[in-house]
């Protein structure tokens, strides 16, 4: 089966989300979507009509009011069976789980457990379906209106979706988190937070957790859903985001602040997590918030004075 990896173009890079209305018909010239997958979680809310999907080669027909969840990297396509309209919401869950919620990332990103198995919730739990559907509609409304603080409102709705799925999962498709595992890593996580600007060594983390190197590396990945190195890099990039938006510092100064003085490495890691360079991120975010078109942004962006002490980061 031929398939393609879809690269989702976010409507707002800081939120890492995309939401749009889709209209399909059963006309003979209506094109069928190719089999595709993407790292983002996708939720589709049917507004009217009937429409068919293949999810991991399983056919599913949705009607008005129905909801379907497609997990990260799950193969899917669609086929028109009636005139239909629906809302498509895609988001990168990693961008919406802070320090306290990051341990849950492993359960939503585990490729061995297809997240689409949670769709039973929408069939058997009308209240959960109502809550998640309402969240998607609210997110769409917030994007359309772009009122002050809409980014915060959207992030809150995403967290509400995640929480609803966690608590409505009576079949325990998403494994329960072991609090003792997190508690054992607490000294390590605290150490990372307080020394983020330094060069952090896994050997020091092993001492704090009182584990051997090989056991610690496996234990951290299993507990946090992300490797020790990627966890540190993610934390550094998130701090760099805050500095890019709140401080009048050069890119090299920001790299130094987050302990990534090698600019080639800093740019590579920033692109890995944000799919843009640090300067592109700064220009896009600051001028989007200022309401200025991106084509009016100079090549080298200096921090506008009114953004000096303004933080929108989590």
N, C-alpha and C positions, 0 to 999 in steps of 0.2 A: 504494500500500500504506500503510495507516494504522499508525503506530507511536508509541510513547511513550518519552520519556526517563525512565528509572528513577532515582530518587534513593535510593542505597543508604544505609541507616541503620546506621552502624558499631556493632558491639558494644563496641568500645573505641576512643574517638576518637583517642587517641594513636597506636595501631597502624594505624588506618584500614583495618580488615579486618572481614569478616563471614563466618562459617562456620556451616552448619546442615545437618541431615538433611532430605531431602525424600522424600516417599512419593507415588507416583502410581499410579493404577489405570486399567484400560480400561473402567470402568463407564460406562454411558450418560450419567450425570449428572456425570461428571468434566469440569471446565472446561478448555478449552485456553487456555494462556497467550497473551496478546496479543503481537504483535511489539513488541520493546523493545530498548533499548540503554542503556549507561551508561559512564561514564569508566573504571570499574574493570576490571581484568583478571579474568576468571572461569575457574576450573578446575572441572570436574565429574568426579567419580570414581564410577563405577557400583559399587554394592555387591551388588545382586542383581536378577534380572529383565532385561527388555529395555525400552528406551525410545527414542523418536525425537525428533530435533531438526532444525530448519531453521536453518542457519547461513549467512547471506547468500544465502538462497533455495536452498541446497543441502541435500538431505535426508541425515541421518546417523542410523544406528541403532546404539545402544550396548548392549553386553551386560556381564554381571558381569565386573569387572576392567578394563573399558575406561576411557579417560581422554580428555577433550576440553578444548581450550583455546579460549577466546573472548577476542579482543583488545578493547582500549578502543574504545568506540563502534561495535562491530560488531553489526549487526542480527541478532536471533535470536528463536526461539520454540520451543516443544516440543509434541509430540503423543503421547499414551499409546498404546503398542502392546502392552503387557503390564503386569502388576503389577510395580512396580519401586521400588527405594529407592536413593538416591545421596547423596553429599556434595557440597555446593555451597560453593566457597571463592571469595570476591571480595576484592580488595585494590587499593589505590592504590599503584602501584609507586613513584611519586615520593617517598612518605613513607619508603621503605626503601632509598634510594640516597643514601649520604652523599657527601661531597666527592669521594672517589676513584671512586665508582661512578656519579655523576650523568651523565657523558658517555654512558653506555649508555642513559640514559633516552630519548634521541632515537630509538633503534632500536625500543624497545618502544612508543613513543607515536606513531610515524610513521603517519598514517592512510593514506598512499599504499601502504603495505605491510601488508596485513591480517595480524595476528599469528596468526590461525587457520591460516595456511600452515605454521606449525610443527607442526601435528598429525601430519605424516608421521613425526616423531620417535617418537611413541608407537606408531605402527604398525610401524616398522622397527627400533627400538632397545628391546628388552625391558628392558635394564638402566636406561635413562633413565626408562622408564615406571615401573619398580619404585621408583626413587629418588623421583620426583615424587609417586607415589601414597603412599609412606611418609611424605613430608613433610606431605602433606595430612592423613593420619591422625594424625600426631604433633601437628599444629596443633590438630586437633579435640580430642585427648586433653588437651592443655595448657589449652585453653579450658574444658573440662569440669572439670578438677581445680583449676585456678587455684592451683597451688603457687607458693611464693616464687620470683620471677624468671621467671614464665611469659611475661611480655612479651618478655624477652630471648630465651627459647627459641623463641617464635613468629617473631620477627624473623630469627633465625638460619636457621630453616627456609625462610622466604621468600627469603632470599639464596641458599640452596642450590638452590631451584627455579630462580631466575634464572641462576645459574652453570651448572646442568645444561643448561638450554635453550641458553645461549650456546655451550657446548662440544660439545653433541650436534648442532648445526646444521651438518651436513656439506654441505648444499646452499647454505649461505650466504644463507639467507633474511634473516637479520639481518646487515647489512653489517659488515665488519671495521672496527674503529676505527683511525684513523690517529694513532699516538702523536705524530707531528710536529705535528699540529694542536693537540693539548693542550699540548705543550711551548711552542708559540708563545704560548699564552694564559696560561701559568704566572705571569708577572709580574702580569698583570691579576687572576687569581684570588687570588694572595697579597695584593695590594693591597686587594682587597675584604675579605678576612678581617681584615686589620689596621686597616681604617678603617670597619668596619661601622656604628659609631655616628655616623659623619659623613655629610654629604650628599655622596654619590658622584656624580660627573659623568662622562658618557660621553666627554667630550672628554679627560679625564685618562687614561681607559682607552685611548683611541686613541693617545695619545702613548706609553704604556707598550708597546703592541703594535706601534707604528710603522706604523699603518694610517690610511687616511682614514676619516672618519666613516661614510660609506655602506658601504664595504667591511667595516669592523669590525662594524657591526651585523649584516650578513648572515653574516659569517664566524662570529661568536659563536653566532648562532642555529643555523647549520648544524652546528657542532662540538659544542655543548652540548645541543642539542635543546630549548632554552628561550631566550627573549630575554634580553638583558643586563639590562633593567629587571626582568623577572620573576625572574631569577636572584637579583638583589640583594634583592628583596622577599622571596623565599622564605627566603634566609639570615637576613634580619632577623626574620621570623616564627618561624623555628626558634630563634633566640636568645631571642626573647620568650617562647617556650614554656618554655625552661630557666629564665628568670628568674621566670616565673609559678609554677613548681613549686619553686624553690629559694631565693627571696629574699622577704622580707617588705616588698615595695614596692607602692605603689599602681599602678593601671593607667597613670596619666599619667607616673609616674616610669619605668615600664618602657618606655613609648613614647619618652621622652627618651633612655633608655639605648641603644635600638636606632636612634636617629636618625629617629624618626617622631613628632615633637612635636605635629603636628597630629592631635588625637584623632579627628576625623571620618575622616581618611585612614587612621589606624592601625586603627580599628575596621572600616573597609571592607575593607582588605587582609587583616586577620586573618580576617574572615568569608569572603573569597574563597578562602583556602587551607584554612581549618579548618571552615568552615560553622557557626561559633558565635562568640560574642563572647569577648574575652579573659577576662572574669570568669566566663562560663559554662564556659569551658575549665578554668579554675583550680578552680572548685567541683566539676566533674565528676571531674577527675583526682584531686585530693587526697582527696576523700571516697570515691571508688571504691577508692583504695589503702588508705584507712583502714578500709574495710569498712562504711561508713555509708550508709544509703539517701539518695538525692538529695533526697527530700522533707523531710528533716530539716535540710537545709542552709539557713542564713540567707541573706537576700537579698544582704547585703554580707559577703563572706567574708574573714576575716583568716587569715593563714598559721598553721596549728597549729605549736606550738613544736617538736615532734619532726620536722617537715619542713624546718626552717630550712636544714640543710646536706645535704639528701638530693636527689640528682639521678637521674632516670630517663631523662633525655633522651640522644639520640645525640650 
